[in-house]
Amino acid sequence: MFLQRLLFTLVLFAAFCPAPNAQQPETQQGIFALIPTDSTTEHMLSTPSSPKKYKATAGTIDLFGQDGGRTAKVFYTAYAMQGEAGKTRPITFAFNGGPGAASAYLHLGLAGPKVLEFGAHTGHGTTPFLTDNPDTWLQFTDLVFIDPVGTGWSRAANNEVAGNFYGVNQDADAIAKVIALYLQKNGRLASPKYLLGESYGGFRAAKVATALKNSQGLLSSGIIMLSPLIEGRFLFGAGEDPLSAALQLPALAAARMEREGRFSAEALADAEAFAMNNYLVTLAGPPPTGDAATSFYRRVSELTGIDVDAVRRTRGFISDVYAKQSAGTGEIVSPYDAAYVRPDAYPEASYSRNDDPILDGSTRAYGAAFASYAEQVLNYRNTMTYTLLNEDVNRRWDWKGGHGDGGRAGASASDDLRDLLSVIPEFRLLIAHGYSDAITPYGMSRYVLDHLPPQLAASRTALALYRGGHMFYTDPDSRRRFSKDVADFYRQAKPD
């Protein structure tokens, strides 16, 4: 009898308590157990006419593998204006770059209903404050901010699976799936669809638009690229390639003008003409000699602030020396805004060792600010920290698939833009840059636009320039101007 009862007990235990190696319910497994359920809240937006209601949703979208197992949860924050043309209102999907950056920059820095202000000194990130954004894009488009896997609160099932998302094509396909699932879930398939991407996010936007078209059957109405990478050969070759150096030079000239308080578009036009003529030709040829060399090196020095001896030593290829040389002894400038000067932490070093004063300084505040905002305003309480920048994602990134196997220098989105412009008659492109951004200089995007077939580019592409650097939106005046220009961009859309 005892043995029978023991066997009966063991059978019941096996039925209701799976063995240690058996698969547990997904809600109890791994990192996904820490991610909260979606939260939807209602808010009021102040507008010039009257306050308007909008709905905010902070949540995740699940991605699954071929075996049906959940591979990732992708965090997003969505804003939808209530009673504003509903399903036919434009909807914009936004993401940052890196690779490895979360969307808090664009969210709290530019387009969302709240904005993080740094006060009178935009470089001071220790005491920022969150306030209503008078320039929010929610006034003319619904918004969905997406954090790619490995950033923000987006997580893969495990570290091995995460690597499957860290690459040009893998990333674009994943985000295209997230967009398609969001549109399907919320009944927005008929809405005009736009993409907003900053830095690598601009490159990503072109790849995502292509993936939406090819794998999801969804056509984008337009892309807004902010300080984008478009051609890796320019961005990663300025130290030795004459054309890349020439496309960067006007940004360095603009930065010196800003540092000295004498910026003007007219003076910058002279620098642009010099860059694409005498500067480009001289770098492409043999080293100048005699009076020609003296005149050339002096001109480059005058434009950039770099000591003439340093210009001569580098033969005019100044991409590797401007950070330590432009602002004088003991000072360093940021590639993200070469007009921004800070004391050099390593003045004795012959090369730049400094953490970047902007990327590693003030703008880090966006991460903590967003985590606080999500909990206190959006009612999204998360026990995980918000990952604003994930360097591991950047290190592990697979650049293959960016139209070439030459690593990041071979990455290109130009063909994607040509194809999108060719096959989607309504598709339009707006590229925005800060004048003094030296890491993705505006000259590089201008070159790409200038070399598009005129029948594709005419009246459908534009380059807009603003005072400031890579994140020019941290300046309230530039943010206001850009947001107004983007509002015009949406209003000019042709009806579907």
C-alpha positions as CSV (number, residue, x, y, z in Angstrom):
1,M,0.0,0.0,0.0
2,F,2.8,2.4,0.9
3,L,4.6,1.7,-2.4
4,Q,1.3,2.3,-4.4
5,R,0.8,5.6,-2.6
6,L,4.4,6.6,-3.3
7,L,4.1,5.8,-7.0
8,F,0.8,7.7,-7.2
9,T,2.4,10.7,-5.6
10,L,5.4,10.6,-8.0
11,V,3.0,10.5,-11.0
12,L,1.2,13.5,-9.7
13,F,4.4,15.4,-9.1
14,A,5.7,14.6,-12.6
15,A,2.4,15.8,-14.1
16,F,2.4,19.1,-12.4
17,C,6.1,19.9,-11.8
18,P,8.1,19.6,-15.1
19,A,11.6,18.1,-14.9
20,P,14.4,20.7,-14.6
21,N,15.3,20.4,-18.3
22,A,11.7,20.8,-19.5
23,Q,10.8,24.1,-21.1
24,Q,9.2,26.5,-18.7
25,P,6.5,28.9,-19.7
26,E,8.1,31.9,-21.5
27,T,6.7,34.3,-19.0
28,Q,8.9,32.7,-16.3
29,Q,12.1,32.5,-18.4
30,G,15.1,34.7,-18.5
31,I,15.3,38.4,-19.2
32,F,11.8,38.6,-20.6
33,A,10.4,38.0,-17.1
34,L,11.8,41.5,-16.1
35,I,10.0,43.4,-18.8
36,P,6.7,44.9,-17.7
37,T,3.4,44.8,-19.6
38,D,2.5,47.6,-21.9
39,S,1.2,50.9,-20.4
40,T,-1.2,53.2,-22.1
41,T,-2.0,56.7,-20.7
42,E,-3.8,59.8,-21.9
43,H,-2.4,63.3,-22.0
44,M,-3.1,66.8,-23.3
45,L,-0.9,68.7,-25.8
46,S,-0.9,72.5,-25.8
47,T,-1.2,73.8,-29.3
48,P,-1.5,77.4,-30.7
49,S,-5.2,76.8,-31.3
50,S,-6.4,74.7,-28.3
51,P,-5.3,71.8,-26.1
52,K,-5.6,68.4,-27.8
53,K,-5.8,64.9,-26.4
54,Y,-3.2,62.2,-27.3
55,K,-2.6,58.7,-26.2
56,A,0.8,57.4,-25.2
57,T,1.8,53.7,-25.2
58,A,5.0,52.4,-23.7
59,G,5.5,48.7,-24.5
60,T,7.1,46.0,-26.4
61,I,6.6,44.0,-29.6
62,D,7.6,40.4,-29.7
63,L,9.8,38.9,-32.4
64,F,9.8,35.1,-33.0
65,G,12.1,32.7,-34.7
66,Q,11.3,30.0,-37.2
67,D,10.8,27.5,-34.4
68,G,8.1,29.7,-32.8
69,G,10.3,30.7,-29.9
70,R,10.4,34.3,-28.8
71,T,13.8,35.8,-29.9
72,A,13.4,39.4,-28.7
73,K,11.2,42.0,-27.1
74,V,11.5,45.4,-28.8
75,F,10.6,48.4,-26.7
76,Y,8.8,51.3,-28.3
77,T,7.0,54.5,-27.2
78,A,4.0,55.5,-29.4
79,Y,2.0,58.8,-29.4
80,A,-1.3,59.1,-31.3
81,M,-3.4,62.2,-31.5
82,Q,-7.0,61.6,-30.8
83,G,-9.7,62.7,-33.3
84,E,-7.1,63.8,-35.9
85,A,-8.1,62.0,-39.1
86,G,-7.5,58.7,-37.3
87,K,-6.1,56.0,-39.5
88,T,-5.2,58.3,-42.4
89,R,-3.0,60.6,-40.3
90,P,0.7,60.3,-41.0
91,I,2.7,58.1,-38.7
92,T,6.5,58.4,-38.2
93,F,8.8,55.7,-36.9
94,A,12.0,57.1,-35.3
95,F,15.3,55.5,-34.3
96,N,18.8,56.7,-33.5
97,G,22.0,55.2,-34.7
98,G,25.3,54.1,-33.3
99,P,24.9,51.3,-34.0
100,G,24.0,50.8,-30.4
101,A,22.1,53.9,-29.6
102,A,18.5,54.1,-28.1
103,S,15.9,56.5,-29.3
104,A,15.9,58.8,-26.3
105,Y,17.9,61.4,-28.2
106,L,15.3,62.0,-30.8
107,H,12.5,61.3,-28.4
108,L,13.4,63.9,-25.7
109,G,15.7,66.0,-27.8
110,L,13.6,66.7,-30.8
111,A,10.2,65.2,-31.8
112,G,8.4,64.0,-28.7
113,P,5.8,65.9,-26.6
114,K,8.4,66.5,-23.9
115,V,11.9,67.9,-24.4
116,L,15.0,67.8,-22.2
117,E,16.4,71.3,-21.9
118,F,19.9,72.0,-20.8
119,G,19.4,75.6,-19.9
120,A,21.5,78.5,-21.0
121,H,24.6,76.3,-21.4
122,T,23.7,73.4,-23.7
123,G,26.9,71.6,-22.6
124,H,25.8,71.3,-19.0
125,G,24.2,67.9,-18.5
126,T,24.1,67.7,-14.7
127,T,21.0,69.8,-14.2
128,P,18.7,69.3,-17.3
129,F,15.0,69.6,-16.9
130,L,12.0,68.1,-18.8
131,T,9.4,70.4,-20.1
132,D,6.6,70.6,-22.7
133,N,8.0,70.6,-26.2
134,P,6.5,73.5,-28.1
135,D,8.0,72.1,-31.4
136,T,6.8,68.5,-31.0
137,W,6.2,66.7,-34.3
138,L,3.0,65.2,-32.7
139,Q,1.3,68.4,-34.0
140,F,1.5,67.0,-37.6
141,T,2.3,63.2,-37.3
142,D,1.8,60.4,-34.9
143,L,5.0,59.1,-33.6
144,V,6.6,55.7,-32.7
145,F,10.1,55.7,-31.2
146,I,11.8,52.3,-31.5
147,D,14.8,51.0,-29.5
148,P,16.7,48.4,-31.6
149,V,17.6,45.1,-29.8
150,G,20.4,45.7,-27.3
151,T,19.4,49.3,-26.6
152,G,17.0,51.0,-24.3
153,W,14.8,48.3,-22.9
154,S,14.9,46.1,-25.9
155,R,16.3,42.7,-25.2
156,A,17.1,39.4,-27.0
157,A,16.4,36.1,-25.4
158,N,20.1,35.7,-24.6
159,N,23.5,37.0,-25.7
160,E,23.9,34.5,-28.5
161,V,20.6,35.3,-30.0
162,A,21.3,39.0,-29.7
163,G,24.1,38.7,-32.1
164,N,21.6,37.7,-34.8
165,F,20.3,41.3,-34.7
166,Y,23.6,43.1,-34.8
167,G,24.1,43.7,-38.5
168,V,23.0,45.9,-41.4
169,N,20.5,43.5,-42.9
170,Q,19.5,41.7,-39.7
171,D,18.7,45.0,-38.0
172,A,16.8,46.4,-40.9
173,D,14.7,43.3,-41.2
174,A,13.9,43.2,-37.5
175,I,12.8,46.9,-37.4
176,A,10.7,46.4,-40.5
177,K,8.9,43.5,-38.8
178,V,8.4,45.7,-35.7
179,I,6.9,48.4,-37.8
180,A,4.6,46.0,-39.7
181,L,3.4,44.4,-36.5
182,Y,2.7,47.8,-34.9
183,L,0.7,48.9,-38.0
184,Q,-1.2,45.7,-38.1
185,K,-2.0,45.6,-34.4
186,N,-3.2,49.3,-34.4
187,G,-5.1,49.3,-37.7
188,R,-2.7,51.8,-39.3
189,L,-1.8,50.0,-42.5
190,A,-3.5,52.8,-44.6
191,S,-1.6,55.6,-42.9
192,P,1.2,57.5,-44.7
193,K,4.3,56.0,-43.3
194,Y,7.5,58.0,-42.6
195,L,10.9,57.1,-41.1
196,L,13.1,59.4,-39.1
197,G,16.7,58.3,-38.4
198,E,19.7,60.1,-36.9
199,S,23.4,59.4,-37.7
200,Y,23.6,55.6,-38.4
201,G,19.8,55.8,-38.0
202,G,19.7,57.7,-41.3
203,F,21.5,54.8,-43.0
204,R,19.2,52.5,-41.2
205,A,16.1,54.3,-42.4
206,A,17.0,53.7,-46.0
207,K,17.6,50.0,-45.3
208,V,14.4,49.7,-43.3
209,A,12.4,51.4,-46.1
210,T,13.8,48.8,-48.5
211,A,13.0,45.9,-46.1
212,L,9.5,47.2,-45.6
213,K,9.0,47.3,-49.4
214,N,10.6,43.9,-50.1
215,S,9.7,41.7,-47.2
216,Q,6.6,43.4,-45.7
217,G,4.8,44.8,-48.7
218,L,4.7,48.3,-47.2
219,L,5.7,51.5,-49.0
220,S,7.1,54.5,-47.2
221,S,6.0,58.0,-48.1
222,G,9.3,59.6,-47.0
223,I,12.4,59.6,-44.9
224,I,13.9,62.4,-42.8
225,M,17.6,61.8,-42.2
226,L,19.3,63.8,-39.5
227,S,23.1,64.0,-39.6
228,P,23.2,60.8,-41.5
229,L,25.8,58.3,-42.6
230,I,25.0,57.5,-46.2
231,E,28.3,56.6,-47.7
232,G,30.8,54.9,-45.5
233,R,33.7,55.5,-47.9
234,F,33.4,59.2,-47.2
235,L,32.9,59.0,-43.5
236,F,35.7,56.6,-42.8
237,G,38.2,57.8,-45.3
238,A,38.7,61.5,-44.7
239,G,42.2,60.9,-43.3
240,E,43.6,59.8,-46.6
241,D,41.1,60.3,-49.4
242,P,41.1,63.7,-51.1
243,L,37.4,63.8,-51.9
244,S,36.4,62.8,-48.3
245,A,38.7,65.4,-46.9
246,A,37.2,68.1,-49.2
247,L,33.7,67.2,-48.2
248,Q,34.6,67.6,-44.5
249,L,36.5,70.9,-44.8
250,P,33.5,73.2,-44.9
251,A,32.2,71.8,-41.6
252,L,35.6,72.6,-40.0
253,A,35.5,76.1,-41.4
254,A,32.0,76.6,-40.1
255,A,33.1,75.5,-36.7
256,R,36.0,78.0,-36.6
257,M,33.6,80.8,-37.5
258,E,31.2,79.7,-34.7
259,R,34.0,79.6,-32.2
260,E,35.0,83.2,-33.1
261,G,31.4,84.5,-33.3
262,R,31.6,85.4,-37.0
263,F,29.5,82.7,-38.7
264,S,27.9,83.7,-42.0
265,A,26.5,81.6,-44.9
266,E,28.4,83.9,-47.4
267,A,31.8,83.3,-45.8
268,L,31.0,79.6,-45.7
269,A,30.2,79.6,-49.4
270,D,33.8,80.7,-50.1
271,A,35.1,77.8,-48.0
272,E,32.9,75.4,-49.9
273,A,34.2,76.7,-53.2
274,F,37.9,76.4,-52.0
275,A,37.2,72.9,-50.7
276,M,35.9,71.5,-54.0
277,N,38.4,73.2,-56.2
278,N,41.9,74.2,-55.1
279,Y,41.9,72.0,-51.9
280,L,40.6,68.9,-53.6
281,V,42.9,69.2,-56.6
282,T,45.9,69.9,-54.5
283,L,45.3,66.9,-52.2
284,A,44.8,64.7,-55.2
285,G,48.1,65.7,-56.8
286,P,51.7,65.8,-55.8
287,P,52.7,67.9,-52.7
288,P,52.8,71.6,-53.5
289,T,56.1,73.4,-53.4
290,G,57.4,76.9,-53.0
291,D,55.0,79.8,-52.9
292,A,52.1,77.6,-53.9
293,A,52.7,75.4,-50.8
294,T,52.9,78.4,-48.5
295,S,49.7,79.9,-49.8
296,F,47.8,76.6,-49.8
297,Y,48.8,75.6,-46.2
298,R,48.1,79.1,-44.9
299,R,44.6,79.1,-46.4
300,V,43.7,75.8,-44.8
301,S,45.1,77.0,-41.5
302,E,43.0,80.2,-41.7
303,L,39.8,78.3,-42.5
304,T,40.2,75.7,-39.7
305,G,42.3,77.3,-37.0
306,I,44.9,74.5,-37.2
307,D,48.5,75.6,-36.9
308,V,50.1,76.0,-40.3
309,D,52.9,73.7,-39.4
310,A,50.5,70.9,-38.5
311,V,48.7,71.5,-41.8
312,R,52.0,71.3,-43.7
313,R,53.0,68.1,-41.8
314,T,49.8,66.3,-42.8
315,R,50.0,67.7,-46.4
316,G,46.5,69.2,-45.8
317,F,44.8,66.0,-44.7
318,I,43.6,67.3,-41.3
319,S,41.0,64.9,-40.3
320,D,43.2,63.2,-37.7
321,V,44.6,66.4,-36.2
322,Y,41.8,69.0,-36.1
323,A,40.3,67.8,-32.7
324,K,43.6,68.7,-30.8
325,Q,44.8,71.5,-33.1
326,S,41.8,73.6,-34.1
327,A,41.2,75.5,-30.8
328,G,44.8,76.0,-29.7
329,T,47.1,74.5,-27.1
330,G,45.5,72.6,-24.2
331,E,42.0,72.7,-25.8
332,I,40.1,70.0,-27.7
333,V,37.0,70.2,-29.9
334,S,34.3,67.6,-30.3
335,P,33.8,65.8,-33.7
336,Y,30.1,66.0,-32.9
337,D,30.3,69.8,-32.9
338,A,33.7,71.2,-33.8
339,A,32.6,74.6,-32.5
340,Y,32.4,73.1,-29.0
341,V,35.7,73.5,-27.0
342,R,36.7,71.9,-23.8
343,P,40.1,71.6,-21.9
344,D,42.1,68.7,-23.2
345,A,42.4,66.0,-20.5
346,Y,45.6,64.7,-22.1
347,P,47.4,67.7,-23.5
348,E,50.7,65.8,-23.4
349,A,49.4,63.2,-25.9
350,S,50.2,63.5,-29.6
351,Y,46.8,62.1,-30.5
352,S,43.3,62.7,-29.2
353,R,42.6,60.5,-26.1
354,N,39.7,62.5,-24.7
355,D,36.2,61.2,-24.1
356,D,34.0,63.1,-26.4
357,P,32.7,66.2,-24.6
358,I,29.3,65.9,-26.2
359,L,28.7,62.1,-26.7
360,D,30.2,61.2,-23.4
361,G,29.2,64.4,-21.7
362,S,26.0,66.3,-21.7
363,T,23.9,64.1,-23.9
364,R,24.3,61.1,-21.6
365,A,21.6,62.8,-19.6
366,Y,19.0,61.6,-22.1
367,G,19.1,58.0,-20.7
368,A,18.3,58.7,-17.1
369,A,15.8,61.4,-18.1
370,F,13.9,59.0,-20.3
371,A,13.8,56.3,-17.6
372,S,12.4,58.8,-15.1
373,Y,9.9,60.1,-17.7
374,A,8.7,56.6,-18.5
375,E,8.0,55.7,-14.9
376,Q,6.6,59.0,-13.7
377,V,4.6,60.1,-16.8
378,L,4.0,57.0,-18.9
379,N,3.4,54.7,-15.9
380,Y,5.9,52.2,-17.3
381,R,7.8,50.9,-14.3
382,N,10.8,48.8,-15.3
383,T,13.3,47.1,-13.0
384,M,16.0,47.2,-15.7
385,T,18.3,50.1,-16.4
386,Y,17.8,52.0,-19.7
387,T,20.7,51.4,-22.1
388,L,21.3,54.7,-23.9
389,L,24.5,53.6,-25.7
390,N,25.6,50.0,-25.9
391,E,29.2,49.7,-27.0
392,D,29.0,45.9,-27.2
393,V,26.4,46.3,-30.0
394,N,28.8,48.6,-31.9
395,R,31.8,46.3,-31.5
396,R,29.8,43.2,-32.7
397,W,28.1,44.9,-35.6
398,D,28.2,43.1,-38.9
399,W,28.6,45.6,-41.7
400,K,28.3,43.1,-44.5
401,G,25.1,43.6,-46.5
402,G,25.6,47.4,-46.7
403,H,26.2,47.0,-50.5
404,G,29.8,45.7,-50.3
405,D,31.9,43.5,-48.0
406,G,34.4,46.2,-47.2
407,G,33.3,46.6,-43.6
408,R,31.9,49.9,-42.5
409,A,33.9,51.8,-45.2
410,G,31.9,49.8,-47.8
411,A,28.5,50.7,-46.3
412,S,26.3,52.5,-48.7
413,A,22.6,53.6,-48.8
414,S,22.7,55.5,-52.1
415,D,21.3,52.7,-54.1
416,D,18.5,52.2,-51.6
417,L,17.6,55.9,-52.0
418,R,17.7,55.7,-55.8
419,D,15.4,52.6,-55.9
420,L,12.9,54.1,-53.4
421,L,12.7,57.3,-55.4
422,S,12.3,55.3,-58.6
423,V,9.6,52.9,-57.6
424,I,7.5,55.0,-55.1
425,P,6.3,58.1,-56.9
426,E,5.2,59.7,-53.6
427,F,8.5,59.0,-51.8
428,R,10.4,62.1,-50.7
429,L,13.7,62.7,-48.8
430,L,14.7,65.4,-46.4
431,I,18.3,65.4,-45.1
432,A,19.2,67.8,-42.2
433,H,22.7,68.7,-40.9
434,G,24.3,71.0,-38.4
435,Y,26.9,73.2,-40.1
436,S,29.7,72.4,-37.6
437,D,29.2,68.6,-37.4
438,A,32.6,67.1,-38.3
439,I,31.7,63.4,-37.8
440,T,29.0,63.3,-40.5
441,P,29.7,66.5,-42.4
442,Y,26.9,68.1,-44.5
443,G,29.2,68.1,-47.5
444,M,29.0,64.4,-47.8
445,S,25.2,64.4,-47.9
446,R,25.2,67.2,-50.4
447,Y,27.5,65.2,-52.7
448,V,25.1,62.2,-52.5
449,L,22.1,64.4,-53.4
450,D,24.0,66.1,-56.2
451,H,24.8,62.8,-57.8
452,L,21.3,61.4,-57.9
453,P,19.7,61.3,-61.3
454,P,17.9,64.7,-61.7
455,Q,14.7,63.1,-62.8
456,L,14.5,61.3,-59.4
457,A,15.8,64.1,-57.2
458,A,14.0,67.2,-58.6
459,S,11.4,68.6,-56.1
460,R,11.6,65.3,-54.1
461,T,14.8,65.7,-52.2
462,A,16.2,68.5,-50.1
463,L,19.2,69.4,-47.8
464,A,18.5,71.6,-44.9
465,L,21.3,73.2,-42.8
466,Y,21.2,74.6,-39.3
467,R,23.5,76.2,-36.7
468,G,25.1,73.6,-34.5
469,G,26.6,70.1,-34.8
470,H,25.6,66.5,-35.0
471,M,22.8,67.0,-32.5
472,F,21.9,70.5,-33.5
473,Y,18.5,70.1,-31.9
474,T,20.0,70.7,-28.5
475,D,19.9,74.4,-29.5
476,P,16.3,75.6,-29.1
477,D,16.5,77.9,-32.1
478,S,17.8,75.3,-34.5
479,R,15.3,72.8,-33.1
480,R,12.4,75.2,-33.8
481,R,13.6,76.0,-37.3
482,F,14.0,72.3,-38.2
483,S,10.6,71.3,-36.7
484,K,9.0,74.0,-38.8
485,D,10.7,72.8,-41.9
486,V,9.7,69.3,-41.2
487,A,6.1,70.4,-40.7
488,D,6.2,72.0,-44.2
489,F,7.7,68.7,-45.6
490,Y,4.7,66.8,-44.4
491,R,2.2,69.4,-45.6
492,Q,3.7,69.2,-49.1
493,A,3.1,65.5,-49.4
494,K,1.0,64.5,-52.4
495,P,-2.2,62.6,-51.5
496,D,-2.0,58.9,-51.9
